[in-house]
Amino acid sequence: MSRWQPGQKKPATESMLRVDQAGEYGATRIYAGQLAVLGRGSPAAHQIARMAAQEERHLKRFNHLLAERRVRPTALQPIWNVAGFALGAATALISEKAAMACTDAVETEIDRHYAEQLAELGDSDPELAADIADFQAEELEHRETAREHGAQQAIAYPVLTAAIRAGCRVAIALSKRI
């Protein structure tokens, strides 16, 4: 895709920033819920804490871009605060493998979402595209880490991940607009 030209459909970068900031915020809340249940001493906690730190960095960057570009965050952030923490805590209460299955599901959807955004952006916003590509690579690393730590052995893995992925798609659709 070439640089945006007048008369062409312009990528919806405000919507992209809004939903990406919301997603990174939600991810930090999921990991906070998981760590609240698992503590810092469990076998999975070290990996979860490492992934959480990366999500915090992503969130900080999107917060900066929202402020710099004067884009309002989603009005649903209070809901994502509670829902993210609850999802993290609930999956951790099931098991460490279920917590990892949660990461697997979320990151699968985020990979798909970021790929769509990169295709839409083309080279119209190189700064944003570079951030998204960088974060997408880390999200894929998170998914692989989750799988290496037993995500696919979680009880009811197909049902659990399908439900989480569907929830992610709903959250993405809502956060783009609200």
GROMACS elastic network, one bead per residue, 0.5 to 0.9 nm:
[ bonds ]
;  ai    aj funct       b0    kb
    1     4     6  0.84531   500
    1   119     6  0.78766   500
    1   120     6  0.81583   500
    1   121     6  0.78774   500
    1   123     6  0.65196   500
    1   124     6  0.81732   500
    2     5     6  0.84040   500
    2   122     6  0.64661   500
    2   123     6  0.59582   500
    2   124     6  0.69601   500
    3   121     6  0.87564   500
    3   122     6  0.72195   500
    3   123     6  0.54235   500
    3   125     6  0.81096   500
    4     7     6  0.87226   500
    4     8     6  0.65951   500
    4     9     6  0.77519   500
    4    10     6  0.62964   500
    4    11     6  0.81453   500
    4   121     6  0.88340   500
    4   122     6  0.86998   500
    4   123     6  0.79905   500
    4   124     6  0.53969   500
    4   125     6  0.88545   500
    5     8     6  0.56391   500
    5     9     6  0.83497   500
    5    10     6  0.80221   500
    6     9     6  0.81739   500
    6    10     6  0.83004   500
    7    10     6  0.84915   500
    9    12     6  0.88080   500
   10    13     6  0.83543   500
   10   120     6  0.89186   500
   10   121     6  0.85615   500
   10   124     6  0.84389   500
   11    14     6  0.86843   500
   11    16     6  0.86414   500
   11   117     6  0.86917   500
   11   120     6  0.61423   500
   11   121     6  0.58352   500
   11   122     6  0.88854   500
   11   124     6  0.77956   500
   11   125     6  0.88546   500
   12    15     6  0.54568   500
   12    16     6  0.62735   500
   12    17     6  0.88109   500
   12   120     6  0.85627   500
   12   121     6  0.84978   500
   13    17     6  0.60308   500
   13    18     6  0.84385   500
   13   117     6  0.89985   500
   13   121     6  0.80552   500
   13   125     6  0.84180   500
   13   128     6  0.84460   500
   14    17     6  0.52145   500
   14    18     6  0.61404   500
   14    19     6  0.86610   500
   14    66     6  0.82777   500
   14    69     6  0.82588   500
   14    70     6  0.88241   500
   14    71     6  0.60267   500
   14    72     6  0.83238   500
   14   176     6  0.85251   500
   15    18     6  0.50496   500
   15    19     6  0.61261   500
   15    20     6  0.83996   500
   15    71     6  0.84925   500
   15   175     6  0.80632   500
   15   177     6  0.68863   500
   16    19     6  0.53653   500
   16    20     6  0.59239   500
   16    21     6  0.84206   500
   16   117     6  0.73145   500
   16   176     6  0.68364   500
   17    20     6  0.51386   500
   17    21     6  0.59574   500
   17    22     6  0.84165   500
   17    62     6  0.67328   500
   17    63     6  0.88394   500
   17    65     6  0.74003   500
   17    66     6  0.65866   500
   17    71     6  0.75025   500
   17    73     6  0.81926   500
   17   128     6  0.86176   500
   17   176     6  0.85023   500
   18    21     6  0.54032   500
   18    22     6  0.62287   500
   18    23     6  0.86760   500
   18    62     6  0.83942   500
   18    66     6  0.73759   500
   18    71     6  0.70766   500
   18    72     6  0.69211   500
   18    73     6  0.52302   500
   18    74     6  0.59766   500
   18   175     6  0.67267   500
   18   176     6  0.61353   500
   18   177     6  0.83816   500
   19    23     6  0.60314   500
   19    24     6  0.86229   500
   19    73     6  0.80431   500
   19    74     6  0.72586   500
   19   171     6  0.85159   500
   19   172     6  0.61220   500
   19   173     6  0.82052   500
   19   174     6  0.83677   500
   19   175     6  0.50400   500
   19   176     6  0.50081   500
   19   177     6  0.83803   500
   20    24     6  0.61672   500
   20    25     6  0.84500   500
   20    59     6  0.83815   500
   20    62     6  0.70819   500
   20   114     6  0.87019   500
   20   132     6  0.87990   500
   20   172     6  0.83875   500
   20   175     6  0.86271   500
   20   176     6  0.86632   500
   21    24     6  0.52405   500
   21    25     6  0.60825   500
   21    26     6  0.85318   500
   21    58     6  0.81238   500
   21    59     6  0.59487   500
   21    60     6  0.86273   500
   21    61     6  0.84989   500
   21    62     6  0.51769   500
   21    63     6  0.65328   500
   21    66     6  0.80054   500
   21    73     6  0.72862   500
   21    74     6  0.84023   500
   22    25     6  0.50357   500
   22    26     6  0.60572   500
   22    27     6  0.85948   500
   22    59     6  0.83235   500
   22    62     6  0.89231   500
   22    73     6  0.72938   500
   22    74     6  0.66505   500
   22    76     6  0.83260   500
   22    77     6  0.67124   500
   22    80     6  0.76090   500
   22   171     6  0.87105   500
   22   172     6  0.82950   500
   22   175     6  0.67573   500
   22   176     6  0.89656   500
   23    27     6  0.61534   500
   23    28     6  0.87282   500
   23    59     6  0.84264   500
   23    80     6  0.85914   500
   23   110     6  0.82974   500
   23   168     6  0.86401   500
   23   171     6  0.81399   500
   23   172     6  0.74344   500
   23   175     6  0.84493   500
   24    28     6  0.63584   500
   24    29     6  0.87319   500
   24    55     6  0.59945   500
   24    56     6  0.74686   500
   24    58     6  0.63738   500
   24    59     6  0.51233   500
   24    60     6  0.89287   500
   24    62     6  0.81185   500
   25    28     6  0.52411   500
   25    29     6  0.64354   500
   25    30     6  0.88151   500
   25    55     6  0.78617   500
   25    56     6  0.78571   500
   25    58     6  0.87881   500
   25    59     6  0.59971   500
   25    77     6  0.80147   500
   25    80     6  0.76657   500
   25    81     6  0.76157   500
   25    84     6  0.85161   500
   26    29     6  0.50694   500
   26    30     6  0.62053   500
   26    31     6  0.87409   500
   26    77     6  0.82569   500
   26    80     6  0.56061   500
   26    81     6  0.64325   500
   26    82     6  0.89611   500
   26    83     6  0.79664   500
   26    84     6  0.51944   500
   26    85     6  0.79743   500
   27    30     6  0.50384   500
   27    31     6  0.62930   500
   27    32     6  0.85132   500
   27    52     6  0.75837   500
   27    55     6  0.65567   500
   27    56     6  0.86055   500
   27    59     6  0.89778   500
   27    84     6  0.68458   500
   27    85     6  0.88245   500
   27    88     6  0.89201   500
   27   103     6  0.88055   500
   27   106     6  0.83347   500
   28    31     6  0.52925   500
   28    32     6  0.61016   500
   28    33     6  0.87078   500
   28    52     6  0.58747   500
   28    53     6  0.82957   500
   28    55     6  0.59593   500
   28    56     6  0.63559   500
   28    59     6  0.81333   500
   28    81     6  0.89242   500
   28    84     6  0.78544   500
   28    85     6  0.83593   500
   29    33     6  0.61782   500
   29    34     6  0.86080   500
   29    52     6  0.88722   500
   29    80     6  0.78600   500
   29    81     6  0.60463   500
   29    82     6  0.77760   500
   29    83     6  0.81410   500
   29    86     6  0.83642   500
   29    87     6  0.86570   500
   29    88     6  0.73065   500
   30    33     6  0.52060   500
   30    34     6  0.63011   500
   30    35     6  0.87138   500
   30    52     6  0.87844   500
   30    81     6  0.86466   500
   30    83     6  0.81315   500
   30    86     6  0.72479   500
   30    87     6  0.60636   500
   30    89     6  0.73353   500
   30   102     6  0.87637   500
   30   103     6  0.87580   500
   31    35     6  0.60575   500
   31    36     6  0.84371   500
   31    48     6  0.65197   500
   31    49     6  0.74581   500
   31    51     6  0.80618   500
   31    52     6  0.58469   500
   31    84     6  0.81683   500
   31    85     6  0.73328   500
   31    88     6  0.59039   500
   31    89     6  0.83393   500
   31    99     6  0.88912   500
   31   103     6  0.88524   500
   32    35     6  0.51942   500
   32    36     6  0.60501   500
   32    37     6  0.87700   500
   32    49     6  0.86950   500
   32    52     6  0.77732   500
   32    84     6  0.84769   500
   32    85     6  0.62227   500
   32    88     6  0.70269   500
   32    89     6  0.79906   500
   33    36     6  0.50885   500
   33    37     6  0.65122   500
   33    38     6  0.86668   500
   33    84     6  0.73982   500
   33    86     6  0.62992   500
   33    87     6  0.71916   500
   33    90     6  0.79261   500
   33    91     6  0.88488   500
   33    92     6  0.78240   500
   34    37     6  0.53624   500
   34    38     6  0.59805   500
   34    39     6  0.80107   500
   34    45     6  0.82600   500
   34    48     6  0.79042   500
   34    85     6  0.75685   500
   34    86     6  0.87378   500
   34    87     6  0.82216   500
   34    90     6  0.77963   500
   34    91     6  0.72263   500
   34    92     6  0.51929   500
   34    93     6  0.81245   500
   34    96     6  0.87394   500
   34    99     6  0.68189   500
   35    39     6  0.50894   500
   35    40     6  0.65354   500
   35    45     6  0.64859   500
   35    48     6  0.73577   500
   35    49     6  0.74974   500
   35    88     6  0.81102   500
   35    89     6  0.77745   500
   35    92     6  0.80456   500
   36    39     6  0.56159   500
   36    40     6  0.84151   500
   36    88     6  0.87690   500
   36    89     6  0.69747   500
   36    92     6  0.88271   500
   37    88     6  0.85240   500
   37    89     6  0.58706   500
   37    90     6  0.85566   500
   37    92     6  0.61516   500
   37    93     6  0.65887   500
   38    41     6  0.75348   500
   38    42     6  0.61475   500
   38    44     6  0.80669   500
   38    45     6  0.66002   500
   38    89     6  0.84760   500
   38    92     6  0.64682   500
   38    93     6  0.79029   500
   38    95     6  0.89188   500
   38    96     6  0.77258   500
   39    42     6  0.64473   500
   39    45     6  0.67181   500
   40    43     6  0.85552   500
   40    44     6  0.85558   500
   40    45     6  0.51859   500
   40    46     6  0.67772   500
   40    49     6  0.79396   500
   41    44     6  0.82470   500
   41    45     6  0.62487   500
   41    46     6  0.75588   500
   42    45     6  0.51204   500
   42    46     6  0.74689   500
   42    96     6  0.84601   500
   43    46     6  0.66643   500
   43    47     6  0.80386   500
   43    96     6  0.82786   500
   44    47     6  0.55112   500
   44    48     6  0.61848   500
   44    49     6  0.86573   500
   44    96     6  0.63725   500
   44    97     6  0.84312   500
   44    99     6  0.86351   500
   44   100     6  0.80936   500
   44   149     6  0.73667   500
   45    49     6  0.59256   500
   45    50     6  0.84823   500
   45    96     6  0.86623   500
   46    49     6  0.52049   500
   46    50     6  0.62583   500
   46    51     6  0.87385   500
   47    50     6  0.50879   500
   47    51     6  0.62082   500
   47    52     6  0.84879   500
   47   142     6  0.88727   500
   47   145     6  0.76788   500
   47   146     6  0.85022   500
   47   149     6  0.89100   500
   48    51     6  0.51313   500
   48    52     6  0.59675   500
   48    53     6  0.86129   500
   48   100     6  0.84789   500
   48   142     6  0.89647   500
   48   146     6  0.89185   500
   49    53     6  0.62271   500
   49    54     6  0.88153   500
   50    53     6  0.52543   500
   50    54     6  0.66392   500
   50    55     6  0.88999   500
   51    54     6  0.51710   500
   51    55     6  0.63084   500
   51    56     6  0.87040   500
   51   138     6  0.86430   500
   51   139     6  0.86984   500
   51   142     6  0.65254   500
   52    56     6  0.61734   500
   52    57     6  0.87168   500
   53    56     6  0.50316   500
   53    57     6  0.64304   500
   53    58     6  0.88074   500
   54    57     6  0.50685   500
   54    58     6  0.63371   500
   54    59     6  0.86507   500
   54   135     6  0.87491   500
   54   138     6  0.77824   500
   55    59     6  0.60668   500
   55    60     6  0.85181   500
   55   135     6  0.86890   500
   55   138     6  0.89611   500
   55   139     6  0.87219   500
   56    59     6  0.50165   500
   56    60     6  0.60894   500
   56    61     6  0.86554   500
   57    60     6  0.50836   500
   57    61     6  0.63225   500
   57    62     6  0.87702   500
   58    61     6  0.52056   500
   58    62     6  0.63157   500
   58    63     6  0.85990   500
   58   131     6  0.85584   500
   58   135     6  0.68246   500
   59    62     6  0.51510   500
   59    63     6  0.59958   500
   59    64     6  0.85167   500
   60    63     6  0.50692   500
   60    64     6  0.62186   500
   60    65     6  0.87434   500
   61    64     6  0.50717   500
   61    65     6  0.62872   500
   61    66     6  0.86839   500
   61   131     6  0.83381   500
   62    66     6  0.60567   500
   62    67     6  0.85776   500
   62   131     6  0.89469   500
   63    66     6  0.51424   500
   63    67     6  0.63262   500
   63    68     6  0.85749   500
   63    73     6  0.85445   500
   64    67     6  0.52530   500
   64    68     6  0.59880   500
   64    69     6  0.84817   500
   65    69     6  0.58363   500
   65    70     6  0.80218   500
   65    71     6  0.80549   500
   65   128     6  0.86560   500
   66    69     6  0.53872   500
   66    70     6  0.56402   500
   66    72     6  0.66679   500
   66    73     6  0.71523   500
   67    71     6  0.64838   500
   67    72     6  0.80201   500
   68    71     6  0.79733   500
   72    75     6  0.83736   500
   73    76     6  0.84654   500
   73    77     6  0.77210   500
   73   175     6  0.85665   500
   73   178     6  0.86530   500
   74    77     6  0.58615   500
   74   174     6  0.86570   500
   74   175     6  0.56175   500
   74   176     6  0.75231   500
   74   177     6  0.76311   500
   74   178     6  0.55326   500
   75    78     6  0.75594   500
   75    79     6  0.87062   500
   75   175     6  0.79309   500
   75   178     6  0.57782   500
   76    79     6  0.53270   500
   76    80     6  0.63511   500
   76    81     6  0.87071   500
   76   174     6  0.81948   500
   76   175     6  0.68716   500
   76   178     6  0.67842   500
   77    81     6  0.60316   500
   77    82     6  0.88098   500
   77   175     6  0.86190   500
   78    81     6  0.50216   500
   78    82     6  0.66292   500
   78    83     6  0.86412   500
   79    82     6  0.53908   500
   79    83     6  0.59006   500
   79    84     6  0.82065   500
   80    84     6  0.54374   500
   80    85     6  0.80857   500
   80   171     6  0.83194   500
   81    84     6  0.55328   500
   81    85     6  0.63081   500
   81    86     6  0.86138   500
   82    85     6  0.53144   500
   82    86     6  0.59938   500
   82    87     6  0.85139   500
   83    86     6  0.50734   500
   83    87     6  0.59998   500
   83    88     6  0.85337   500
   84    87     6  0.51599   500
   84    88     6  0.61769   500
   84    89     6  0.85509   500
   85    88     6  0.51438   500
   85    89     6  0.60391   500
   85    90     6  0.84401   500
   86    89     6  0.50879   500
   86    90     6  0.58602   500
   86    91     6  0.84470   500
   87    90     6  0.51582   500
   87    91     6  0.61107   500
   87    92     6  0.84789   500
   87    99     6  0.89990   500
   87   102     6  0.81997   500
   87   164     6  0.87067   500
   88    91     6  0.54094   500
   88    92     6  0.61505   500
   88    93     6  0.85841   500
   88    99     6  0.67842   500
   88   102     6  0.76140   500
   89    92     6  0.51225   500
   89    93     6  0.60530   500
   89    94     6  0.87365   500
   89    99     6  0.82807   500
   90    93     6  0.50526   500
   90    94     6  0.64480   500
   90    95     6  0.89295   500
   90    98     6  0.88987   500
   90    99     6  0.82196   500
   91    94     6  0.51687   500
   91    95     6  0.65380   500
   91    96     6  0.76943   500
   91    97     6  0.84371   500
   91    98     6  0.52352   500
   91   100     6  0.82775   500
   91   101     6  0.81817   500
   91   102     6  0.67856   500
   92    95     6  0.51098   500
   92    96     6  0.55699   500
   92    97     6  0.79828   500
   92    98     6  0.63438   500
   92   100     6  0.84158   500
   93    96     6  0.78525   500
   93    98     6  0.83174   500
   93    99     6  0.81779   500
   94    97     6  0.81515   500
   94    98     6  0.60546   500
   94    99     6  0.76643   500
   94   154     6  0.88306   500
   94   155     6  0.84006   500
   95    98     6  0.50554   500
   95    99     6  0.63639   500
   95   100     6  0.86859   500
   95   154     6  0.75705   500
   95   155     6  0.85228   500
   96    99     6  0.50048   500
   96   100     6  0.63015   500
   96   101     6  0.86109   500
   96   149     6  0.85839   500
   96   150     6  0.82337   500
   96   151     6  0.83347   500
   96   154     6  0.82141   500
   97   101     6  0.60811   500
   97   102     6  0.86163   500
   97   146     6  0.81724   500
   97   147     6  0.89189   500
   97   149     6  0.69973   500
   97   150     6  0.52476   500
   97   152     6  0.76205   500
   97   153     6  0.66245   500
   97   155     6  0.79850   500
   98   102     6  0.62077   500
   98   103     6  0.87515   500
   98   150     6  0.83537   500
   98   151     6  0.62612   500
   98   152     6  0.85357   500
   98   153     6  0.82278   500
   98   155     6  0.69576   500
   98   156     6  0.87942   500
   98   157     6  0.75911   500
   98   160     6  0.80675   500
   99   102     6  0.51059   500
   99   103     6  0.66555   500
   99   104     6  0.88100   500
   99   146     6  0.84178   500
   99   151     6  0.74781   500
   99   154     6  0.84435   500
  100   103     6  0.50750   500
  100   104     6  0.62088   500
  100   105     6  0.86909   500
  100   143     6  0.83678   500
  100   145     6  0.82873   500
  100   147     6  0.70876   500
  100   149     6  0.68612   500
  100   150     6  0.68340   500
  100   152     6  0.83248   500
  100   154     6  0.80587   500
  101   105     6  0.61334   500
  101   106     6  0.85525   500
  101   143     6  0.87490   500
  101   146     6  0.66489   500
  101   147     6  0.75091   500
  101   150     6  0.77265   500
  101   152     6  0.64238   500
  101   153     6  0.83105   500
  101   154     6  0.64994   500
  101   157     6  0.67917   500
  101   160     6  0.75715   500
  101   161     6  0.64361   500
  102   105     6  0.51967   500
  102   106     6  0.61211   500
  102   107     6  0.84594   500
  102   146     6  0.84551   500
  102   151     6  0.77703   500
  102   160     6  0.76978   500
  102   161     6  0.64809   500
  102   164     6  0.68216   500
  102   165     6  0.87737   500
  103   106     6  0.51730   500
  103   107     6  0.58727   500
  103   108     6  0.83067   500
  103   142     6  0.70582   500
  103   143     6  0.61864   500
  103   145     6  0.89227   500
  103   146     6  0.62136   500
  103   147     6  0.88656   500
  103   151     6  0.80880   500
  104   107     6  0.54125   500
  104   108     6  0.60869   500
  104   109     6  0.88259   500
  104   140     6  0.89136   500
  104   142     6  0.74871   500
  104   144     6  0.75826   500
  104   145     6  0.85079   500
  104   146     6  0.57705   500
  104   147     6  0.67532   500
  104   151     6  0.66899   500
  104   152     6  0.84166   500
  104   161     6  0.75137   500
  105   108     6  0.51909   500
  105   109     6  0.65147   500
  105   110     6  0.87273   500
  105   143     6  0.78582   500
  105   160     6  0.83915   500
  105   161     6  0.50069   500
  105   162     6  0.73411   500
  105   163     6  0.87070   500
  105   164     6  0.61240   500
  105   165     6  0.54774   500
  105   168     6  0.86368   500
  106   109     6  0.53445   500
  106   110     6  0.61734   500
  106   111     6  0.86508   500
  106   139     6  0.89825   500
  106   143     6  0.82347   500
  106   161     6  0.81547   500
  106   164     6  0.67838   500
  106   165     6  0.60658   500
  106   168     6  0.66617   500
  107   111     6  0.59210   500
  107   112     6  0.85054   500
  107   136     6  0.87690   500
  107   139     6  0.56287   500
  107   140     6  0.64680   500
  107   141     6  0.89126   500
  107   142     6  0.69821   500
  107   143     6  0.55987   500
  107   165     6  0.88843   500
  108   111     6  0.52772   500
  108   112     6  0.64864   500
  108   113     6  0.87189   500
  108   139     6  0.83103   500
  108   140     6  0.75799   500
  108   143     6  0.69845   500
  108   165     6  0.77095   500
  109   112     6  0.51364   500
  109   113     6  0.60588   500
  109   114     6  0.85667   500
  109   165     6  0.61134   500
  109   166     6  0.87688   500
  109   168     6  0.68180   500
  109   169     6  0.72801   500
  110   114     6  0.59065   500
  110   115     6  0.83414   500
  110   136     6  0.74944   500
  110   139     6  0.72798   500
  110   140     6  0.86863   500
  110   168     6  0.82567   500
  111   114     6  0.52460   500
  111   115     6  0.60760   500
  111   116     6  0.86540   500
  111   136     6  0.59246   500
  111   137     6  0.83470   500
  111   139     6  0.68602   500
  111   140     6  0.67251   500
  112   115     6  0.51734   500
  112   116     6  0.63291   500
  112   117     6  0.87837   500
  113   116     6  0.52331   500
  113   117     6  0.63670   500
  113   118     6  0.87805   500
  113   169     6  0.87977   500
  113   172     6  0.84522   500
  114   118     6  0.61221   500
  114   119     6  0.85882   500
  114   132     6  0.64768   500
  114   133     6  0.75303   500
  114   135     6  0.86327   500
  114   136     6  0.63242   500
  115   118     6  0.51472   500
  115   119     6  0.62462   500
  115   120     6  0.86754   500
  115   132     6  0.86914   500
  115   133     6  0.82553   500
  115   136     6  0.79756   500
  116   119     6  0.51782   500
  116   120     6  0.62430   500
  116   121     6  0.86580   500
  117   120     6  0.50422   500
  117   121     6  0.60360   500
  117   122     6  0.85712   500
  117   129     6  0.81558   500
  117   132     6  0.81251   500
  118   121     6  0.50932   500
  118   122     6  0.60827   500
  118   123     6  0.86995   500
  118   128     6  0.89588   500
  118   129     6  0.60354   500
  118   132     6  0.72748   500
  118   133     6  0.74391   500
  119   122     6  0.54441   500
  120   124     6  0.88392   500
  121   124     6  0.55513   500
  121   125     6  0.63459   500
  121   126     6  0.82475   500
  121   128     6  0.84417   500
  121   129     6  0.67831   500
  122   125     6  0.74888   500
  122   126     6  0.81426   500
  122   129     6  0.77617   500
  123   126     6  0.55632   500
  123   129     6  0.75407   500
  124   129     6  0.84980   500
  125   128     6  0.56055   500
  125   129     6  0.61123   500
  125   130     6  0.86243   500
  126   129     6  0.50047   500
  126   130     6  0.59556   500
  126   131     6  0.86020   500
  127   130     6  0.52858   500
  127   131     6  0.64435   500
  127   132     6  0.87800   500
  128   131     6  0.51549   500
  128   132     6  0.61609   500
  128   133     6  0.85653   500
  129   132     6  0.50922   500
  129   133     6  0.60175   500
  129   134     6  0.84860   500
  130   133     6  0.51462   500
  130   134     6  0.60808   500
  130   135     6  0.85631   500
  131   134     6  0.51311   500
  131   135     6  0.61097   500
  131   136     6  0.84181   500
  132   135     6  0.51392   500
  132   136     6  0.58614   500
  132   137     6  0.85921   500
  133   136     6  0.50168   500
  133   137     6  0.63267   500
  133   138     6  0.88580   500
  134   137     6  0.53836   500
  134   138     6  0.66757   500
  134   139     6  0.88894   500
  135   138     6  0.50855   500
  135   139     6  0.61304   500
  135   140     6  0.86518   500
  136   140     6  0.62377   500
  136   141     6  0.85941   500
  137   140     6  0.52065   500
  137   141     6  0.63114   500
  137   142     6  0.87847   500
  138   142     6  0.62427   500
  138   143     6  0.87249   500
  139   143     6  0.63615   500
  139   144     6  0.87395   500
  140   143     6  0.50089   500
  140   144     6  0.62635   500
  140   145     6  0.85575   500
  141   144     6  0.50975   500
  141   145     6  0.60940   500
  141   146     6  0.85864   500
  142   146     6  0.61272   500
  142   147     6  0.86217   500
  143   146     6  0.50812   500
  143   147     6  0.62708   500
  143   148     6  0.86316   500
  143   151     6  0.89556   500
  144   147     6  0.50607   500
  144   148     6  0.60910   500
  144   149     6  0.85922   500
  145   148     6  0.50152   500
  145   149     6  0.62408   500
  145   150     6  0.89414   500
  145   151     6  0.88942   500
  146   149     6  0.51070   500
  146   150     6  0.65738   500
  146   151     6  0.54615   500
  146   152     6  0.84718   500
  147   150     6  0.53322   500
  147   152     6  0.61513   500
  147   153     6  0.86830   500
  148   151     6  0.73169   500
  148   152     6  0.88072   500
  149   152     6  0.86465   500
  150   153     6  0.52340   500
  150   154     6  0.67825   500
  151   154     6  0.55076   500
  151   157     6  0.75192   500
  152   155     6  0.84549   500
  152   157     6  0.59732   500
  152   158     6  0.83173   500
  153   156     6  0.84128   500
  153   157     6  0.67542   500
  154   157     6  0.51381   500
  154   158     6  0.89426   500
  154   160     6  0.85640   500
  155   158     6  0.86810   500
  155   159     6  0.89882   500
  155   160     6  0.81092   500
  156   159     6  0.54575   500
  156   160     6  0.58542   500
  156   161     6  0.83991   500
  157   160     6  0.50970   500
  157   161     6  0.58594   500
  157   162     6  0.82515   500
  158   161     6  0.54424   500
  158   162     6  0.59715   500
  158   163     6  0.85644   500
  159   162     6  0.51614   500
  159   163     6  0.61350   500
  159   164     6  0.86310   500
  160   163     6  0.53399   500
  160   164     6  0.62937   500
  160   165     6  0.86258   500
  161   164     6  0.50584   500
  161   165     6  0.59263   500
  161   166     6  0.84507   500
  162   165     6  0.51256   500
  162   166     6  0.61196   500
  162   167     6  0.85975   500
  163   166     6  0.51569   500
  163   167     6  0.62282   500
  163   168     6  0.86781   500
  164   167     6  0.50108   500
  164   168     6  0.61858   500
  164   169     6  0.87305   500
  165   169     6  0.63243   500
  165   170     6  0.87611   500
  166   169     6  0.51402   500
  166   170     6  0.63713   500
  166   171     6  0.86899   500
  167   170     6  0.51298   500
  167   171     6  0.61480   500
  167   172     6  0.85764   500
  168   171     6  0.50201   500
  168   172     6  0.60532   500
  168   173     6  0.85767   500
  169   172     6  0.50988   500
  169   173     6  0.61977   500
  169   174     6  0.86551   500
  170   173     6  0.51696   500
  170   174     6  0.61703   500
  170   175     6  0.85090   500
  171   174     6  0.52210   500
  171   175     6  0.59185   500
  171   176     6  0.85521   500
  172   175     6  0.52472   500
  172   176     6  0.62537   500
  173   176     6  0.55724   500
  173   177     6  0.71779   500
  173   178     6  0.89936   500
  174   177     6  0.56447   500
  174   178     6  0.59175   500
  175   178     6  0.53811   500
